Structures are given as structure tokens and as C-alpha cells.
Amino acid sequence: MRILKLTPFCLSLLLCLSCQAQDNKEDQIKMALLAAPVEVRDGAHVYGFDNDGKMVTLREGTNEFIVRSDDPNQAGFEVVCYGRDAEEFMARGRDLKAKGKGRADILNMREEEAEAGTLKMPNYGSVLHIYHGTEALYNPETEEIEGASYRYVIYTPKATQASTGLSLRPNGPGHPWLMFPGTHRAHIMITPPEGN
């Protein structure tokens, strides 16, 4: 079996290997599910990418979780899991990006819409699970990704240091901290030590 290596330092290799990975729907599903808690994997809705790099549904879900396979259009490796309550927020970001909007525009437009009440934010305490790596190895034989680490985003819109008691930067490896306090995208960030 082929081992897929994804690295931002060699874009042509990245694109080639990503396309090979995208040819295999089952591998995409297996990779994406690794971001999700074990007990919800069987029923999670799975997004992946077709051979043209377009995001598509690979498997319909039966529970409240959504996972997304690695995006061949982006450098590095990243699969994610989040609750259905965050889908409107995520979908709006994808839609704006597809319309050619840059990161700053997307952040500003979603903030305006969230403040106006026209964009539903993830529920307070909703978690985004991210399994990522600058370099990552997916081994189809073991169905594992080597060299990737987890990171967690816990959505807490409008939360502040005073309302949470959290530091505004990590006190040490793996410590939770509050990012973007007081804004619509305030969240608790937890980054376990690399490789965990």
C-alpha cells in the first residue's frame, strides 16, 4: 500500500499526493473520522473532496456530528469534527471563500452578520476538534495518521477573561486559554503537546 506524505514544503508533491488520496472515498472517510470522538464516528456526516478539489458529501450522517476530510487545496494536513449547531457558521465561511473573499473579509462579514442576528453562531461550549500536522503520514494499512496532533476550539461567543477566569495566552503546554475575548468568535483554545 502507498503511504501518503503531505507537506507544505513541496507543493507539487502535496497536490499530487492529495489528488491520489481524494481518489479513494473510503480513505477520505476514514481520515476524516479520526478527528471525531470515537463514540460518534459511526453516525457522523462526512464531507470530503472530489477529484476537482470541490467539497462534497461522502456519507450522510445519522447523528449530530460533522467531519471533514483533508482539503487538497490547502497546504499541510487537517481533518476536523464539529457539531451540527456549527454548520451554518462553517457553511457561511465556505460560501464567502468560494465567492473569492479573503480571510479578513470573511471574519468581518461573519462578525457583522452574527451581531445583526442573521448568522447563527455555534452553541456556547460547542467544540471544534482539529487533527492536523505540517507534515502527516496516512497509512491505509493501519488506517492511522502519523505525525498529526489534536487541537480543540470551544466556542464561547462574547466570553471574556472575567467571565471565564481563563488566561489570554497558555500558561504552559496544553493549558486552555481564551482567544479573541469579547468578540463573536471568542473561544477557548486547547492545544495538547505535539504528537498527542
C-alpha positions as CSV (number, residue, x, y, z in Angstrom):
1,M,0.0,0.0,0.0
2,R,1.1,3.6,-0.7
3,I,1.9,5.9,2.3
4,L,0.8,9.4,1.6
5,K,3.0,12.3,2.8
6,L,1.6,15.8,2.9
7,T,4.0,18.7,3.4
8,P,3.8,22.4,2.6
9,F,7.5,22.5,1.6
10,C,6.8,20.7,-1.7
11,L,3.6,22.0,-3.2
12,S,3.8,19.8,-6.3
13,L,4.2,16.7,-4.2
14,L,1.4,17.8,-1.9
15,L,-1.0,18.3,-4.8
16,C,-0.1,15.0,-6.4
17,L,-0.5,13.0,-3.2
18,S,-3.6,14.8,-2.2
19,C,-5.2,14.0,-5.5
20,Q,-4.3,10.4,-5.0
21,A,-5.9,10.5,-1.6
22,Q,-9.0,12.1,-2.9
23,D,-9.5,9.3,-5.4
24,N,-10.3,7.0,-2.6
25,K,-13.6,7.9,-0.9
26,E,-13.2,5.3,1.8
27,D,-9.7,6.6,2.8
28,Q,-11.1,10.1,3.0
29,I,-13.9,8.9,5.2
30,K,-11.5,7.0,7.5
31,M,-9.2,10.0,7.7
32,A,-12.0,12.5,8.5
33,L,-13.4,10.3,11.2
34,L,-10.1,10.3,13.1
35,A,-10.9,13.9,14.2
36,A,-14.2,12.8,15.9
37,P,-14.7,11.3,19.3
38,V,-14.7,7.5,18.9
39,E,-18.3,7.1,20.1
40,V,-19.8,9.3,17.4
41,R,-17.8,8.2,14.4
42,D,-20.3,5.6,13.1
43,G,-23.0,8.2,12.5
44,A,-21.1,11.4,11.6
45,H,-21.8,13.2,8.4
46,V,-18.7,13.1,6.2
47,Y,-17.5,15.9,3.9
48,G,-14.6,15.2,1.5
49,F,-13.3,16.4,-1.8
50,D,-13.9,15.2,-5.4
51,N,-11.1,14.9,-8.0
52,D,-11.6,18.6,-8.9
53,G,-11.0,19.6,-5.2
54,K,-14.6,20.6,-4.6
55,M,-16.1,19.8,-1.2
56,V,-18.8,17.2,-1.4
57,T,-20.8,14.9,0.9
58,L,-19.1,11.5,1.1
59,R,-21.6,10.0,3.6
60,E,-24.8,11.2,5.1
61,G,-24.9,11.4,8.9
62,T,-27.3,10.0,11.4
63,N,-26.1,11.9,14.5
64,E,-25.3,15.5,15.5
65,F,-21.6,15.4,14.3
66,I,-20.0,16.5,11.1
67,V,-16.4,15.7,9.9
68,R,-14.4,17.0,7.0
69,S,-11.5,15.2,5.3
70,D,-8.2,16.8,4.4
71,D,-8.6,19.7,1.9
72,P,-6.3,19.1,-1.1
73,N,-6.4,22.8,-1.9
74,Q,-4.6,23.7,1.4
75,A,-1.0,23.0,2.4
76,G,-0.4,20.7,5.3
77,F,-2.9,18.2,6.7
78,E,-6.1,18.9,8.6
79,V,-9.3,17.0,9.3
80,V,-12.0,18.4,11.6
81,C,-15.1,17.5,13.5
82,Y,-17.8,19.8,14.8
83,G,-21.4,19.7,15.9
84,R,-24.3,20.4,13.6
85,D,-25.0,23.5,15.6
86,A,-21.9,25.0,14.0
87,E,-22.7,24.1,10.4
88,E,-24.4,27.4,9.5
89,F,-21.3,29.3,10.7
90,M,-19.0,26.9,8.9
91,A,-21.1,26.9,5.7
92,R,-21.1,30.7,5.6
93,G,-17.4,30.8,5.7
94,R,-17.1,28.3,2.9
95,D,-19.6,30.2,0.8
96,L,-17.8,33.5,1.3
97,K,-14.5,31.9,0.4
98,A,-16.0,30.4,-2.7
99,K,-17.0,33.9,-3.7
100,G,-13.4,35.0,-3.6
101,K,-13.5,36.7,-0.2
102,G,-10.2,36.7,1.8
103,R,-9.8,35.7,5.5
104,A,-10.2,39.3,6.8
105,D,-13.3,39.9,4.8
106,I,-14.8,36.6,5.9
107,L,-14.1,37.4,9.6
108,N,-15.6,40.8,9.2
109,M,-18.7,39.7,7.3
110,R,-19.4,36.9,9.7
111,E,-19.0,39.2,12.6
112,E,-21.4,41.8,11.1
113,E,-24.0,39.0,10.5
114,A,-23.6,37.5,13.9
115,E,-24.0,40.9,15.5
116,A,-27.1,41.6,13.4
117,G,-28.5,38.2,14.4
118,T,-28.7,36.9,10.8
119,L,-25.9,34.3,11.3
120,K,-26.4,31.6,13.8
121,M,-23.3,31.1,15.9
122,P,-22.3,27.7,17.3
123,N,-23.8,26.9,20.7
124,Y,-21.9,28.2,23.7
125,G,-19.5,25.3,24.6
126,S,-19.7,23.7,21.2
127,V,-16.4,22.0,20.3
128,L,-14.3,22.0,17.1
129,H,-11.9,19.1,17.0
130,I,-8.9,19.6,14.7
131,Y,-6.4,16.8,13.9
132,H,-3.6,18.5,12.0
133,G,0.1,18.5,11.1
134,T,2.5,20.4,8.9
135,E,3.7,17.0,7.8
136,A,1.5,14.0,8.2
137,L,1.5,10.4,7.1
138,Y,-1.7,8.5,6.4
139,N,-1.2,4.7,6.2
140,P,-4.1,2.9,4.6
141,E,-3.0,-0.4,6.0
142,T,-3.2,0.7,9.7
143,E,-5.8,3.4,8.9
144,E,-3.8,5.8,11.1
145,I,-2.3,9.2,10.6
146,E,1.3,9.6,11.8
147,G,2.8,13.0,12.8
148,A,-0.5,14.7,13.5
149,S,-1.7,16.4,16.7
150,Y,-5.1,17.4,18.1
151,R,-6.2,20.9,18.9
152,Y,-9.6,21.9,20.3
153,V,-11.7,25.1,19.9
154,I,-14.5,25.5,22.4
155,Y,-16.9,28.2,21.1
156,T,-17.7,30.8,23.8
157,P,-19.1,33.9,21.9
158,K,-18.6,37.2,23.8
159,A,-16.7,35.4,26.6
160,T,-14.1,37.5,28.4
161,Q,-11.3,36.8,30.8
162,A,-13.5,38.0,33.7
163,S,-16.4,35.7,32.6
164,T,-14.3,32.6,32.2
165,G,-11.3,33.1,34.6
166,L,-9.0,32.0,31.8
167,S,-5.6,33.4,30.8
168,L,-5.4,35.2,27.5
169,R,-2.4,33.0,26.5
170,P,-1.4,29.5,27.5
171,N,0.3,29.2,30.9
172,G,2.1,26.1,29.6
173,P,1.9,23.3,27.1
174,G,-1.7,22.1,26.7
175,H,-3.2,24.7,29.0
176,P,-6.5,26.2,28.0
177,W,-6.7,29.9,27.2
178,L,-9.2,32.4,25.8
179,M,-8.7,33.7,22.3
180,F,-10.5,36.8,20.8
181,P,-12.2,37.7,24.1
182,G,-15.4,39.8,24.0
183,T,-16.0,39.1,20.3
184,H,-18.4,36.9,18.4
185,R,-15.6,34.4,17.8
186,A,-14.3,34.2,21.3
187,H,-13.2,30.7,22.1
188,I,-11.2,28.5,24.5
189,M,-8.2,27.1,22.8
190,I,-6.6,23.8,24.0
191,T,-3.5,22.5,22.2
192,P,-2.2,19.3,23.7
193,P,1.6,18.9,23.3
194,E,2.6,17.9,19.8
195,G,2.0,14.3,18.9
196,N,-0.8,13.8,21.4
